[in-house]
Amino acid sequence: MCGIAGILGAGGSARPMIEALTHRGPNGVFVEEADGRSLAHARLSIIDLEGGWQPLHGAGSTVIGNGEIYNYVELAQEFGLEGQMGTGSDFEPLLHIYAQEGAAAFNRLRGMYAFCLVGADGRTWLVRDPFGIKPLYLLEHEGLVAFASEPRAFLAAGLIGVELSEDRVRELLAFNYTLAEETIFKGLRRLAPGEVVEVVDGRIVPRQVRPAIAARPPARGGDEAALIAQLGAVLEDSVRVHQRSDVPYGLFLSGGIDSATIATLMARLNARPVTAFTCGFDAPGARDERGQAERVASALKLDWRETSFGEEDFWRILPQVAWAMDDPTADYATLPTYKLAEAAKGTLTVVLTGEGGDELFGGYGRYRRALRPGWMGGRPAEPRHDDKAVVERWRAAAQAPKGLTGLQRAQWADIATWLPNDLLLKLDRCLMAHGLEGRTPFLDPQVAQFAFPLPDRMKVRGRYGKWLLRKWLEQACPAADPWGRKKGFTVPVDAWIAPRADEIAARIGAVEAVRRVLGPDAGAAYKAQATGRWPLLFFAVWSLIHLEGAAPADALAAVAGRP
């Protein structure tokens, strides 16, 4: 896990870009300038601590990358590369395979990654993993192509201004994230999940998009016991390769079945107790998962650490999260994720998490509602909002291929929108702000290949989602209580905001970005909301930091007063 930046074309340096990304790579920065390109890498050392510095060179090609290629051991063995490589880096086999296969080599990768490869054949590529676990941003600028792991790198280098896309702001306030490739900064775009582009003469040439999910009809039949056994084998293999690391690793453990599944497999694969961190909420009526997490930790003999999140944490962490999320998501789950990363720093460098379990195995309540007829309360698994334009943009981004079941279409929509632009963005920024690497074993091509084509009844049955996963966990870790009624994940942000609502309403209308989107009555509109005040509060603080250059604490004080 690292930060990368580059300028492809003569006349530019990536050094000011990478200097804005040193939080992603606290172990050191390398900048290489040659042959009409400038490549920069801020390293968080994970594999081959001494030799894995980038840019890497091999077989006449060069690569800088962010993330991990988990099957690097198998690739080196398959292609007989052991005697040819100069390092133990997980990215080096790619260079040698590219020399043999060209861009087809990208399809062999199993991992999370965003990279720039300059080939011995004179071709230059920018590539992002199919789920979009690792970010990459692009800009065509005055005959050059610039790329980086975060938008702040372009701002720091003066490559873009702070011109706001109001359409993206409306998406943020409607869905808590923004859609598709365009970012909230005009002119700057994301490389789409799975996208491969070539850079030719200072311009971007799209080549292909490799989907995370192969579009095909659901599997028919299938013995449940056999599928449970297959599921266990597939997940164990994924967790095994996701643990590849030369630094300490552990996991974030909630009270849900996804992280309990990861914990069960990690406990099985490690001789020593696995370190697990759990966050609970100190607020009346708030859901606190620490009790359930502790029961799982005790059953699995984990080295369990707990941390709490209260009102004081909310006001302290809010502006820090707003700083970290330079590509914003207003998901309040960023808050405990940031606190967990803060707690784990110094103990762990690599953290496994359960993101992707709901999307692949059918866990969300909206999936079950989508399968019910209208007279039983069924409705499509899509967001509701009064702004029809933003809903139509969501539908366009979420469009699934033909031949899928209704459940699979709902899963596809989340994998295309909410997963990369909210959940994975949250994980990347909140952990990288603390120099931690987040890994997601559910979001593995082999797990996806097994899970997505499962019959609907193996995912959703009655009031239960993730049916097959629950059946496996019932056998593997009964302490996880896989059939217990799970409450929705909530952070009591409205309760913490309410005592300051009047003061915030009086101040928020003075924030220029808020006035541009909501008009001169922004303060009154904010005050009129009994709930749902969090997204606008977050955006106001975010805009002061990233559009007006305010320090995080000063941005919060301008909107909510001093804590």
C-alpha positions in Angstrom: 0.0 0.0 0.0 1.5 3.3 -1.0 0.9 6.6 -2.8 1.8 7.0 -6.4 1.9 10.0 -8.7 3.3 10.7 -12.1 3.4 13.0 -15.1 3.7 11.4 -18.5 5.2 13.8 -21.0 8.1 16.2 -21.1 8.2 19.3 -18.9 6.6 18.3 -15.6 7.7 16.9 -12.2 5.7 14.6 -9.9 7.7 15.7 -6.8 5.2 18.3 -5.6 2.4 15.8 -6.2 4.0 13.0 -4.1 4.9 15.4 -1.3 1.1 15.8 -0.7 0.8 12.0 -0.3 3.5 11.1 2.2 0.8 10.0 4.7 0.2 7.1 2.4 3.9 6.2 2.3 5.5 7.0 5.6 8.6 4.8 4.9 10.1 7.0 2.2 9.7 8.7 -1.2 11.4 8.0 -4.4 11.1 10.2 -7.5 12.4 9.1 -10.9 12.6 11.5 -13.8 13.7 10.3 -17.2 12.6 9.9 -20.8 9.9 12.4 -20.8 8.2 11.1 -17.6 8.3 11.7 -13.9 7.3 8.8 -11.6 7.0 9.2 -7.8 6.3 6.7 -5.1 5.6 7.1 -1.4 6.1 3.8 0.2 4.4 1.9 3.0 6.7 -1.1 3.3 4.7 -4.4 3.4 6.5 -7.0 1.3 10.3 -7.2 0.8 11.0 -4.4 3.2 14.5 -3.8 2.0 14.3 -4.5 -1.7 10.8 -3.6 -2.8 11.3 0.1 -3.4 9.7 1.6 -6.5 9.8 2.5 -9.3 10.7 -1.2 -10.0 12.6 -2.2 -13.2 12.7 -5.5 -14.9 12.7 -7.1 -18.3 13.2 -3.6 -19.8 10.0 -2.2 -18.2 9.2 0.0 -15.2 6.3 0.0 -12.8 5.0 2.1 -9.8 2.0 0.7 -8.0 -0.2 1.1 -5.0 -1.7 -2.0 -3.4 -0.9 -5.7 -3.4 -0.8 -8.4 -6.0 -1.6 -11.4 -3.8 -0.8 -14.2 -6.3 2.8 -13.0 -7.0 4.2 -16.2 -5.6 2.1 -18.4 -7.9 2.8 -16.2 -10.9 6.6 -16.4 -10.3 6.3 -20.1 -10.1 4.1 -20.5 -13.1 6.4 -18.4 -15.3 9.7 -19.8 -13.8 10.8 -16.3 -12.7 12.5 -17.1 -9.4 16.0 -16.7 -10.9 15.2 -13.7 -13.0 13.9 -11.3 -10.3 16.1 -8.8 -8.4 13.6 -8.3 -5.5 10.9 -10.1 -3.6 8.3 -7.4 -4.5 4.8 -8.6 -5.3 4.9 -6.2 -8.3 8.1 -7.5 -10.0 6.6 -10.6 -11.6 4.2 -8.4 -13.5 7.2 -6.8 -15.4 8.5 -10.2 -16.6 5.1 -11.5 -17.6 4.3 -8.2 -19.5 7.5 -8.9 -21.5 6.0 -12.2 -22.6 2.3 -11.3 -23.0 1.9 -7.6 -23.2 -1.3 -6.1 -21.7 -2.8 -9.6 -21.4 -0.6 -9.9 -18.3 -3.0 -7.6 -16.5 -5.7 -10.2 -16.6 -3.6 -12.6 -14.5 -3.5 -10.4 -11.4 -5.3 -11.3 -8.2 -5.2 -8.4 -5.9 -6.0 -4.7 -5.2 -3.9 -2.3 -7.2 -3.5 0.8 -9.2 -0.4 1.1 -11.2 1.5 2.8 -14.1 3.6 0.5 -16.3 6.0 1.8 -18.9 6.8 -1.1 -21.1 10.0 -2.1 -22.9 7.8 -2.0 -26.0 7.3 1.8 -25.6 3.7 1.6 -24.4 2.5 3.2 -21.2 -0.4 1.9 -19.2 -2.6 3.0 -16.3 -4.5 0.1 -14.6 -7.0 -0.2 -11.7 -8.2 -3.4 -10.1 -11.7 -4.6 -11.1 -13.5 -3.9 -7.8 -11.8 -0.5 -7.5 -10.3 -1.3 -4.1 -7.3 1.0 -4.8 -7.9 4.5 -6.2 -6.4 6.3 -9.2 -7.1 9.8 -10.5 -6.3 11.1 -14.0 -5.9 14.5 -15.6 -5.1 15.5 -19.2 -3.3 18.8 -18.9 -1.6 20.9 -21.6 -0.3 17.9 -23.5 0.6 15.9 -20.4 -1.2 13.1 -18.5 -1.0 13.3 -14.8 -2.1 10.6 -12.3 -2.1 10.2 -8.6 -3.6 8.2 -5.7 -5.6 11.2 -4.3 -7.0 14.5 -5.7 -4.9 16.5 -3.2 -1.8 15.7 -5.3 -3.2 17.6 -8.3 -4.2 20.6 -6.1 -0.8 20.7 -4.4 1.0 20.8 -7.8 -1.3 23.5 -9.1 -2.5 21.2 -11.9 -6.2 21.9 -11.2 -8.1 24.6 -9.5 -10.8 24.2 -6.9 -13.8 24.5 -9.3 -16.6 22.5 -7.8 -19.0 20.3 -9.7 -22.4 21.1 -8.3 -23.9 17.9 -9.9 -21.4 15.8 -7.8 -22.3 17.8 -4.7 -26.0 17.0 -5.2 -25.1 13.3 -5.6 -23.1 13.5 -2.4 -26.0 15.0 -0.4 -28.4 12.5 -2.0 -26.5 9.2 -1.7 -23.5 10.1 0.6 -21.1 9.4 -2.3 -20.6 10.6 -5.9 -21.1 8.6 -9.0 -19.1 7.2 -11.9 -15.8 8.6 -13.1 -16.2 12.4 -12.7 -15.1 13.8 -9.4 -16.3 16.7 -7.3 -13.4 18.7 -8.8 -14.1 19.7 -12.4 -11.7 18.3 -14.9 -10.4 15.5 -12.7 -11.7 12.0 -13.1 -11.2 8.6 -11.5 -10.0 5.6 -13.4 -13.0 3.4 -13.3 -12.8 0.0 -11.5 -11.2 -2.5 -13.8 -10.3 0.2 -16.4 -7.1 -0.2 -18.5 -6.0 2.9 -20.4 -3.0 3.6 -22.6 -1.2 6.9 -22.7 -0.3 7.9 -26.2 1.3 11.3 -27.1 0.0 13.0 -24.0 -3.6 11.7 -24.2 -5.6 8.9 -22.7 -6.7 6.1 -25.0 -9.3 3.8 -23.3 -8.5 0.1 -24.0 -10.8 -2.1 -21.9 -12.8 -2.4 -18.6 -12.4 -5.7 -16.9 -15.6 -6.3 -14.9 -15.4 -7.5 -11.3 -18.3 -9.9 -12.0 -18.7 -12.1 -15.0 -22.3 -11.5 -16.2 -24.0 -14.8 -16.5 -27.2 -16.5 -15.3 -27.4 -18.0 -11.8 -26.2 -21.6 -11.3 -29.0 -24.1 -11.2 -29.4 -26.7 -8.5 -26.4 -27.4 -6.3 -26.3 -29.5 -3.1 -26.2 -27.2 -0.1 -23.7 -29.3 1.8 -21.3 -29.4 -1.2 -21.7 -25.6 -1.6 -20.9 -25.0 2.0 -17.7 -27.1 1.7 -16.8 -25.2 -1.5 -17.4 -21.9 0.2 -15.1 -22.7 3.1 -12.3 -23.7 0.7 -12.7 -20.6 -1.4 -12.7 -18.2 1.5 -9.9 -19.9 3.3 -7.7 -19.6 0.2 -8.6 -16.0 -0.1 -7.8 -15.2 3.5 -4.5 -17.2 3.2 -3.2 -15.0 0.3 -4.5 -11.8 1.8 -2.3 -12.5 4.9 0.9 -12.4 2.8 2.9 -9.7 4.6 6.3 -9.1 6.1 4.8 -6.8 8.7 2.2 -7.4 11.5 -1.4 -8.0 10.4 -4.8 -8.4 12.1 -8.4 -7.5 11.5 -11.3 -5.1 12.4 -14.0 -7.2 14.1 -17.6 -6.0 14.4 -20.6 -7.9 15.7 -21.6 -9.0 12.1 -21.0 -12.2 10.3 -18.7 -10.9 7.6 -15.9 -9.9 10.0 -16.6 -13.0 12.1 -16.0 -15.1 9.0 -12.7 -13.5 8.3 -11.7 -13.9 12.0 -12.6 -17.6 12.0 -10.4 -18.2 9.0 -7.5 -16.2 10.3 -7.7 -18.0 13.6 -7.6 -21.3 11.7 -4.6 -20.2 9.6 -2.4 -18.7 12.3 -0.6 -20.4 15.1 -0.5 -17.3 17.3 -3.6 -15.4 18.5 -4.7 -12.9 15.8 -5.0 -9.3 16.9 -8.5 -7.8 16.4 -9.9 -4.3 17.1 -13.5 -3.5 17.7 -15.2 -0.1 18.1 -18.3 0.5 20.2 -20.4 3.6 20.8 -20.7 5.4 24.1 -24.1 7.0 23.6 -27.6 6.3 24.9 -29.5 4.0 22.6 -26.6 3.5 20.2 -25.9 0.0 18.9 -22.8 -1.3 20.5 -21.2 -4.4 18.9 -18.5 -5.0 21.5 -20.4 -7.7 23.4 -20.9 -9.9 20.4 -17.4 -9.2 19.1 -16.0 -10.2 22.4 -17.9 -13.5 22.4 -16.4 -14.3 18.9 -13.0 -13.2 20.0 -13.1 -15.4 23.1 -14.3 -18.5 21.1 -11.5 -18.0 18.6 -8.9 -17.0 21.2 -8.1 -13.7 19.5 -5.9 -11.0 20.9 -8.9 -8.7 21.2 -8.7 -4.9 21.7 -11.7 -2.6 22.1 -12.0 1.1 21.6 -15.0 3.4 22.2 -16.4 6.2 20.3 -18.3 9.0 22.0 -19.5 12.6 21.4 -16.0 14.0 22.1 -14.6 11.7 19.5 -17.2 12.8 17.0 -16.3 16.5 17.2 -12.5 15.7 17.2 -12.6 13.2 14.4 -15.1 14.9 12.1 -12.7 17.5 10.6 -9.9 14.9 10.4 -12.1 12.6 8.4 -13.2 15.5 6.2 -9.5 16.2 5.5 -8.7 12.5 4.7 -11.7 12.2 2.4 -10.5 14.6 -0.3 -12.7 12.6 -2.7 -15.7 12.9 -0.3 -18.1 10.3 1.0 -20.5 11.5 3.7 -21.0 7.9 5.0 -20.9 8.3 8.8 -19.2 4.9 9.0 -16.0 6.8 8.2 -16.0 8.0 11.8 -15.5 4.7 13.6 -13.3 3.4 10.8 -11.0 6.3 11.4 -11.0 5.7 15.2 -10.2 2.0 14.7 -7.3 2.9 12.4 -6.1 5.4 15.0 -6.3 2.6 17.7 -4.5 0.0 15.5 -1.7 2.2 14.4 1.6 1.1 16.1 0.3 -2.4 16.6 -0.7 -3.4 13.1 0.3 -2.4 9.6 -2.1 -4.6 7.6 -5.8 -4.9 8.5 -8.2 -7.4 7.0 -11.9 -6.3 6.9 -15.3 -7.7 5.8 -16.2 -5.2 3.1 -17.9 -7.0 0.1 -19.6 -9.8 2.0 -23.1 -8.2 1.7 -22.7 -7.3 -1.9 -21.5 -10.8 -3.0 -23.7 -13.0 -0.8 -26.9 -10.9 -0.7 -26.9 -9.4 2.7 -28.7 -6.1 2.5 -32.3 -5.7 3.5 -33.0 -3.8 0.3 -32.2 -7.0 -1.6 -34.9 -8.9 0.3 -37.4 -6.0 -0.3 -36.6 -6.1 -4.0 -37.6 -9.8 -4.1 -41.0 -9.2 -2.5 -44.1 -8.3 -4.5 -45.4 -4.7 -4.1 -48.4 -5.8 -2.1 -46.0 -7.2 0.5 -43.9 -4.0 0.7 -41.5 -4.8 -2.1 -39.7 -2.1 -4.0 -36.7 -1.8 -6.3 -33.3 -1.8 -4.6 -32.5 1.8 -5.6 -32.2 5.0 -3.7 -35.2 7.3 -3.3 -34.7 11.1 -3.6 -36.8 14.1 -4.7 -34.1 15.1 -7.2 -35.0 13.0 -10.2 -31.9 14.0 -12.1 -29.5 12.5 -9.5 -31.7 9.3 -9.4 -31.5 8.9 -13.2 -27.7 9.3 -13.0 -27.6 6.6 -10.4 -29.7 4.3 -12.6 -27.3 4.9 -15.5 -24.3 4.1 -13.4 -25.9 1.0 -11.9 -27.2 -0.5 -15.1 -26.7 -4.2 -15.1 -26.3 -6.5 -18.1 -29.2 -8.6 -19.4 -29.8 -12.1 -18.2 -29.4 -11.5 -14.4 -32.0 -12.2 -11.8 -33.6 -9.3 -9.9 -31.3 -10.1 -6.9 -28.2 -10.1 -9.1 -29.2 -6.8 -10.7 -29.4 -5.3 -7.2 -26.0 -6.8 -6.3 -24.5 -5.5 -9.6 -25.8 -2.0 -8.9 -24.1 -1.9 -5.5 -20.8 -3.3 -6.8 -20.8 -0.6 -9.6 -21.7 2.4 -7.4 -21.8 2.2 -3.6 -19.0 -0.3 -3.1 -16.1 1.6 -4.9 -17.3 5.1 -4.3 -18.3 4.8 -0.7 -17.2 1.6 1.2 -13.8 1.1 -0.4 -13.1 4.9 -0.6 -13.8 5.1 3.1 -11.5 2.2 3.9 -8.7 3.5 1.8 -8.6 7.1 3.1 -9.3 6.3 6.8 -6.6 3.7 7.0 -4.1 5.4 4.8 -4.4 8.6 6.9 -2.7 6.4 9.6 -0.3 4.6 7.4 -2.3 1.3 7.5 -3.1 -1.0 4.6 -6.7 -2.4 4.4 -7.4 -5.7 2.7 -10.7 -7.2 1.7 -10.7 -11.0 1.3 -14.3 -11.1 0.2 -13.4 -8.9 -2.8 -11.3 -11.5 -4.5 -11.9 -12.7 -8.1 -12.1 -16.4 -7.0 -14.6 -15.5 -4.2 -16.7 -13.5 -6.6 -16.6 -16.2 -9.2 -18.0 -18.6 -6.7 -20.5 -16.3 -4.9 -22.2 -14.2 -7.6 -23.6 -17.1 -9.7 -25.1 -18.9 -6.7 -28.8 -19.5 -6.9 -30.9 -16.8 -5.3 -32.1 -19.2 -2.6 -28.5 -19.7 -1.5 -28.2 -16.0 -0.8 -31.7 -14.9 0.3 -34.2 -17.1 2.0 -37.1 -15.7 4.0 -35.9 -12.9 6.3 -32.3 -14.0 6.0 -29.7 -12.7 3.6 -26.3 -14.3 3.1 -27.9 -17.7 3.6 -25.0 -19.9 2.6 -22.5 -17.8 4.5 -24.6 -18.1 7.6 -24.8 -21.9 7.2 -21.0 -22.1 6.9 -20.5 -19.9 9.9 -23.0 -21.8 11.9 -20.7 -24.8 11.7 -17.3 -23.0 11.8 -18.0 -20.5 14.7 -21.3 -20.9 16.5 -20.4 -18.1 18.9 -20.9 -15.6 16.0 -24.7 -16.3 16.3 -25.2 -16.2 12.5 -29.0 -16.5 12.8 -29.4 -13.7 15.3 -31.3 -10.6 14.2 -28.8 -8.0 13.0 -29.7 -4.4 13.6 -28.7 -1.9 10.9 -25.3 -0.2 11.5 -25.8 3.3 12.8 -23.6 6.0 14.3 -25.7 8.3 16.6 -24.6 11.5 14.7 -28.0 13.2 14.9 -28.0 13.0 18.7 -24.6 14.6 18.9 -25.4 17.3 16.3 -28.8 18.2 17.8 -27.6 20.4 20.7 -25.6 22.5 18.3 -28.2 22.6 15.5 -29.1 26.2 16.0 -25.5 27.4 16.0 -24.7 25.3 13.0 -27.8 26.7 11.1 -26.6 30.2 11.9 -23.1 29.5 10.5 -23.6 27.1 7.7 -25.2 29.5 5.4 -22.0 31.6 5.3 -20.1 28.7 3.7 -19.8 29.6 0.0 -20.1 26.1 -1.4 -23.2 25.4 0.7 -24.8 28.7 -0.6 -24.0 27.7 -4.2 -25.8 24.4 -3.9 -28.7 25.3 -1.5 -29.1 29.0 -2.1 -29.3 31.9 0.3 -31.6 30.1 2.7 -29.2 27.2 3.4 -29.1 27.9 7.1 -32.9 27.8 7.4 -33.0 24.6 5.3 -30.5 23.0 7.6 -32.3 24.0 10.8 -35.6 22.6 9.4 -34.2 19.1 9.2 -35.0 17.0 12.2 -32.7 14.3 11.0 -30.2 13.9 8.1 -28.2 16.9 9.1 -24.9 15.0 9.0 -24.2 15.0 5.2 -24.6 18.8 4.9 -22.5 19.4 8.0 -19.8 17.1 6.6 -19.9 18.8 3.2 -19.6 22.3 4.8 -16.5 21.3 6.8 -15.1 19.4 3.8 -15.5 22.4 1.5 -13.7 24.8 3.9 -10.8 22.5 4.0 -10.4 21.4 0.4 -11.8 24.5 -1.4 -10.8 27.3 0.8 -7.6 25.9 2.4 -8.8 26.0 6.0 -7.1 23.9 8.6 -9.4 21.0 9.8 -9.9 22.4 13.3 -10.6 25.9 12.0 -13.1 24.5 9.4 -15.1 22.8 12.2 -15.0 25.9 14.3 -16.3 28.0 11.4 -19.3 25.8 11.0 -20.1 24.4 14.5 -18.1 26.6 16.9 -15.3 25.4 19.1 -15.9 22.0 20.8 
